[in-house]
Amino acid sequence: MVQTVQTTPTIYYPVILPVPAEARGLSPRRRVLFLSRHAREALRRSAERLQVDLGPLEKDSRGAPLPFRGYFWSVTHKPEYVGGVLAPSPVGMDLEKIKPASAALFRRTASREEWALADDPSRETLFFRYWTAKEAVLKVGGEGIKDLSRCRIREVPDEAHLLVDYRGTTWPVEQIIFDGHVASVAGIGLRLEWMQPT
């Protein structure tokens, strides 16, 4: 049984790093390896802000990150940016580049009722806010995209927060939009200070 570290409320630091231009020219296999290492560098910097030395970064048989010494972690990587976050309670992080999405993907990602919760002038931005929020929540539980339809957007309080219902729990999600990307972190009781590229 994993125990979480009990701390007084503090701030946790999701870190976003740009991918160097030279890494984008690597072969697909080498690029994936580089992005994975670079995302772990973002995680190391998140841990450094908390004055925590990273322990062994191991995953279970599903590929979900295993906690170490009571700390939970999540990483994400895309062609232009990577991210990582460390926290003393379950946490999930996802990021995506904002781009056009098909009508079928809109229907698969959220219901009409969910889309009606937000009044966002950019359809694509709202799509990726929902997508990354649900992905971040699924990462908390170590589940994959197969459970996407079981995540439901419950509320959209503002442009940086969502509430997502999943398996009987309502997960707060904090988001940022930067350089044509959306990043989301899901976790209960976390206060975040984003560390992003300037």
N, C-alpha and C positions, 0 to 999 in steps of 0.2 A: 504494500500500500504506500503510495507516494504522499508525503506530507508537504504542504506549502509552507514557505517561510512567512512567519507572522511579523509584520512590520507596521510601524506607524505610517499613515498615508504619506506617500512620497511621489516623486515624479519619475516616470519611466521614459526611455528615450528610443523611439523608433528611428533608425538611421537609414537614410537613403543616399546611395552613392552612384555617381554617373559611371557608365561603362566606358573605359578609354576607347577612343576611335580605333586604335590599332587592334584591339581585341575583336572588333566587329568583322575583321577580315580573316579570322581564323577559320579552319575547317569546322564543320558542324560539331564533330565530336570534341575537338579541342575547345571550341567556344563554350559548349555546355560545361566542361570541366572548369574553364576559367570563370564562368558566371557563378558556378557553385562556390568556388573559392572566394570570389569577390563578395558574394552574399554573406559568407561567413566572416569576412572582414568587417562588413557592416554590423553583424552581430557582435563581433569582438568590440567594436567601438561603442555599441549600446551597453555592453557589459562594463566597459571601462568607465563610462559615465556613472555607473552604479557602484564602482569600485569593487567589482566582482571578477575574479579570474574564471575564465571559461573552463568548465570541466569537460569530460568526454562528450562529444556531440554524436550521440548514437540515435538510431531509429529503430522502431519496432518492425515486425514482419510486413506491415502495411506501408512502411515508409514514413510513419508519423514520428516526429521528434520525441525522444524520451527526456524527461526532466533530469537534471543533475543537481544534487545537493539542495533540492527544494526549488530550483529555478526552472522555469519553462521558457521555451524559445521557439521562434518561428523565423523563417527566411523566405524570400521571394526573389525571383530574378526574371528579367525581361531583356530584350536586346540592348536597350539604352540605359536602363537603371536596375539596380538591385537594392534590396532592403533586408534589414534584420532587426529583431527586437527581443529583449530579455526581460522577464517579469517574474515575480514570486507567485503568480497564479496563472492558470491556463490562458494562453494568448495565441492569436492567429494573425498573420499579416499577408496581404496580397496587394499587388499593384498591376496596373494595365495601362497601355497606351489607348487614348481615346481615338476611335476610328469608327467608320460606319459599320453597323451590324444589321443583319437581315431581319425581316419581319418575323420569320420563323424562330430566330434566336430570341427576339423580344418576347414572343409568346411563351417560349420554353423557360425563360429566366424569371418571369413574374406574371402574375394574373392582372386582369384589368383593374381589380380593386387595389392591388399594390401600386400600379402605375398612377392611379388617381390620387394617391397620397401626397404626391409632390407636384409642384408647379415649377418645372425647370424649363427655361426657354431652349436649352440644348438637349435634344432627344438623346444624342450619343453620350453626352456627359452623364445624364441621369442613368442611362443603361449601364455604364461602367461604374457608377456609384453603387448601383444595386448588385452588379456582378461581383465586384471586389468585396463588398460587404458580406455577401453570402459565402464567397470563397474563404474569407478570413474566419467566419464562424465555423465553416466546415473544417478548417485547419485546426481549430481549437480542439475538436473532438477526434481529429485524425481521420476524418472521413474524406472521401473524394467527391468528385463532381457528380457521382451517381445520386447523391442525396440532395442535389440542388433544389429539386421540386419540394422537398420537405422544409426548406427554409422559407419563411414568409416575412416580408417587410411589414413591420407592425406600425411604425411611426417614422416620420421624417421631420424631426424638430427644427432643423435648420440646414444650412449648406455644408456643415461639417460633421453632422451626426445623424445616425440612423439607429433604430431599434429593430432587431431581427429575432423572430421566434423560431426556435429549433428544438425539437424533442422536449417540449415542456419548459424550456428556459428562454428568457428574453435576454438577448445579448446586446449590450451597448457597443456601437461601432463608431470610431472616430476616423475622420477622413481629411485628406488634403488633396488639392488639385494643384499641379505644378507642371509646367512645360509640356502641356498636352497629355498628362498622365493623371490617373487617380490612384491614390494609395489608401488602404483601409487597415485599421487594427481593431480587432475584436477582443474584448476582455472585460470581465466584471470588476468594478472598483478600481480601474487603472486611471491615473492622471498622466497625460502624455505631454511631452514637449518634443515636437518633431525636429529632427536634425536632418535637413535636406540640403541639396546643393544650392548654391547661390548663383 
